[in-house]
């Protein structure tokens, strides 16, 4: 079977890319998509409670975005440099994305925040990423909190006024270079209402890497290589998800990251295992879901791995038709945009 990247293309008017989060998280719009029939209907996100049933299980990714974008200069030349922290390799050594990369060869020294933070480029690794060792006084996380900026996706050009708005209200474990954005619509009140209705809420962790935004370059989708991301499923979470399935309830993942976590942690029989591991799972049409029954997600970029994942669940034709409807109705797209419930 051949899957072409161009099969997942759609034309998006640039003004529909949401640049700022809404004042009230749960006031986003919600497009409901029936994965069997392709039928769509229009709602407000806080109405999601009506479409969740007692006995369902809602799976949320509790990763926390770190202020991973550092602006500094090359020692000696004062030339501007931007470093994006991708993955901690050991105590003070990080895999990073550096711009401009050509000027940052191994041995290059960098300085940030008038000398609060120094760094040395150690080596170039795959994809042209750089391994960098940082030097500082005190605690790295505190230095990062002072100097770092939230690593917003490249299509968001506005400055973020409140960095907590690129963080879910239940974010707990630091390690992501991007937010699990489907979760941005939930407020603490909404989560309380959901629990009060008899819906189990389960937390898993997947640290989102920038591979999320990496474009698919190959026209043959199957040749695309996914970045590896670290995930963790606790014993309690695995047991609750398995109990829900056994009792005939639905497992509803919030976001493609929660979906990729439970699918990665499941065995052939669809039983979720408690584990910590790295996943490179790439879900595209033809994939058979082992755990997930329904998905709450945002609207994704044309030709992205994420639009391929939702197409695996609801069918490419249904998804693209729903996207056309969303464009016609002027929904807001991408990270700070509106949501979709595929059930």
N, C-alpha and C positions, 0 to 999 in steps of 0.2 A: 504494500500500500504506500502510495506517495502522498505526502502532505506538503502543500506549498505554502510558503510564508504569505504570498499574495492572497491566498484564500481567506486570510483573516484581516484584510485591509478594509478600512472604512474612512470616509472623508469626515473630518471633525472641524467645524468652525472654531478657530482659535479662541474666540471670545467665550466659548463654553468651558474653557479650562479654568476651574475655580482657583483664584489667586489668594483668597483669604478664607479662614474658617468662619462659619456662621456664629452669631452671638450665642445662640442656644444650640448646643450639639444635636439634640434630638429633634430639632425643627427641620432637619434636612428632608428632602423628598425621598420617597421609597417606591421603586417600581417593582411590582410583584410579577414574576415570570413563572408560569406553569411549565415545568420541564418536559412534560409529556405532550401537551397540546400547543405550547408556544403562546398561549393566551396571556395578555398583560393587563394590569390594572394599576392605577396611580393612587398613592397614599402619602401620608406624612410618617417619618421614621418612628415617632413615638407610638404609632398604632401597631407596631410590630407585635406588641403584647397579645393583641387579638388573634394573631396567626400562629402563636406558639401554644402547644397543648400540654396539659398536665401529663407528666411522664416523658416529655421530651428532654433532651439534654443539650444545653448550649455550651459549645467549646470555645473558649477565649484564649488568645495568646497574650500572656502577661509580661512579655519582654519590655524593656525600657530603652528608649533611644538615648544614646549618649551625645553630648554636644561635640560631635566628632570632627567638625570643620575648624581647622586652625589656620589663621592667616599670619604669616611671618615673613622673614627675609633671609637671604643667604648671607652668612657671616662674611665680612670683608667687602662684599659688593653692594649690600643693601638692596639687592634686587628682590622684588616681591615674589613670594612663593605661597602656594595653598596646599595644605596637607589634609587628607581625609582619612581618618582612622577606620580601617576595615575589620581587622581581627587581631586580637592580642595573641602573640606567639609565645612569649614568656614574660616575666615580670615587667620589664620596661621596653621590650621589643615588640613593635607592632607592624603588621602588614598594612601598607597605606597606598593611597592613590595620590600622586604628587603632580601639581601643575606649576610651572612647565617642567615636565619630566626630563627633557633632554639636558637641562642644565644641572640636574641633581644626580650626578654620577656617584658611585660608592666613594666615601671619604668626604663628601660635601657636608659642611657644617651649617646648621640652621638655627635661627633664634626667634623666639616668640615673646610677645608681651614685655618688651624692654628688658629681656634677659631673665624673666621669671622661669622660662622653659628653654632649654637648649636641646639640640638633637643632632645625630650623625646618621647619614645614609650608609647602611652596611652593604646591601647588595640589591640587585634587580632580580625579581622573580617572575613567574608566569604572568602574562597579560601586561607586562611592563610595570607591575606594581613594585614598590620599594619596601624593603625591610629597614625600619628606622629605630635607632635606640634613643630614648629620651633621658635627659638629665635634669634634675630639679631638686629643690628642698621641700620636705614635707610629704604630703600625700598626693599622688598623681591625680586622683579623681577630683580633689579640691582645686588643684591648679587648672585642670580641664574645665571645671565648672566656671572658673573666672575668665578663662581665655577663649574657650570653645564656643562655636555657634552651632545651632541645629542644622544638620545636613539636609536641607530641603531639596526635593527633586529639582532637576534643571529647568523644568517647565514652569516652576513657581518663581516669579521674578520679584514679587513684593516682599518686603522685609517682614518677618514675623514679629508682631508686637509682644506676644506673650508665649514664651517657649513651651509652656504647658499645653498649649493648644495643638502641638504636634506630638502629644503623648496621650495614651488612653487614660481614663480615670482609674484603671486597675493596674497600670504599669508597675512592675515590681523589681524584675531582675535586669540590671544594666547589661547592654551588649549589642544593641542594634544600631545599624547605620541608617535605618529608615523605619518609619512607624508602620505597624500593622493597621493600615488606615480604615479598614471596615469597622474597627472597634472605636474609632473616634466619635461615632454617633451616639454611643451609650453614655448616659449620666448615671450617677449613683442611685438616683430616684428610680430610673427606669429599670435598673438591675434589681432593685428591691421589689418592684411591682412584678417582675418576671418570676422571682423566687417565690413571692407570695402566692402566685397562681399554681405553684406545684411543678415548676420547671427546674431541673437540676442545672446548676452552673458549675462547669469544670474548667480549671485553668491548666494549660500546657505552656511550654516555653519554646519558642524558636527565635533565635537571634537573626534578624533580617539583614542580609548583606546587600550590597549594591548590585549584585547579580540580578536582583529584582528589576532593576531599570535597564539592564544590559540588553541592547537590541539584538534580535535574532538576525544574524548576518547571512546565514546560508538560506538559499531559496528552498532547499529540501529541509523541512523542519527537523527531521529525524537526525540530522547531522549537528544540531545545536547542542552544545555542552553546557549543562547547568552548573553554576557555582555551588560549592558545598557550604551548607549552613548547619550550625550546631543546634540540636533540639534536646528537650528533656520532657519525659512523661513520667509523672510520679505513680507509685503503686495505687494510691487513692483514685487518681484520675483514670487510670486504666480500668480499675474495677468498676467505677461508676459508669464509664462508657459501655463496658461489656454488659453490665446489668441492664442498662437502657435498651441495648439491642435485644437481649434475651427476653425482655418484657414486652417487646414490640413497639417501643418508643422510637422517636426519630433522633438521630445524632445530627445536630445542626451546627456547622462550623461557622465561626465569625471570621471571615477573611481567608484568603488563599493560603496564608502561612499556617493557620490552625488546621486547615484541610491537609496540607502537605505533611504536617506533623503526625496526625493520626493515621494517615495512609502509610507513612514511613514506619510507624511503630507497630503496624498490624501484621500478623502472620497470614499464611495462605487462607486460613479459615475465617479471617476477619476478626480474630481476637486481638485486641490491643495489648501490647506488652509494656510493662514499666521499663523504660530504658533511657540512657543518654547516648547520643550518637551524632554522627554527621550525616546529612542527607543530600543527595543530588537528584532527588526524584523529580522527574519531568512528566507532567500530566497533560496529555493532549488527546484529541478524539480517538476513540478505540480503547482507551483505558477503562478498566472495570473497577469501580469504586468498591472498596472492601468494607468501609466503615461509614463514610459520610452519606447522609440521606438528603440534606438540604444545605444551602450555602447563603450566607449574608455577605455581600461583597460590594465594592465600589465599581465604578465604570473604568475600564482599563484602556491602555494605549493600543492603537491599531498595531497589528502584527506582533504583539507582545506575547511572552509565554503565559501571561495571566489571562489574556483573552482566549488562548488555546485551552487553558485549564477549565474556564467556565463553559467553553464549547464542548469539552469532554462530558460535562455534566448534563447540559441542556440541549446539545446539538448545535452545530455551527449556524444552521439556517435560523433556528429560533433565537439564538443570541444576537446575530447580526440584525435580524428584524426588530428585536427589542431595542437594540442600540439606535436604530433608525427612528424608532418611536420616541426614544429619550431625546434625541437630537431635535426632532420636530417639536417636542414639548419643552424644549430649552432646559433640560436637566443640566446640572453642573457636573463636570467630569473630573476624574483623577483624585489625587490624595485628599484635597479639601472639599471634594464634590459630594454628590448625592449617592444613595445606596440602592441596591437591588437585592431582592430576596428570591432566590431560585428554589422552588420546592415542588 
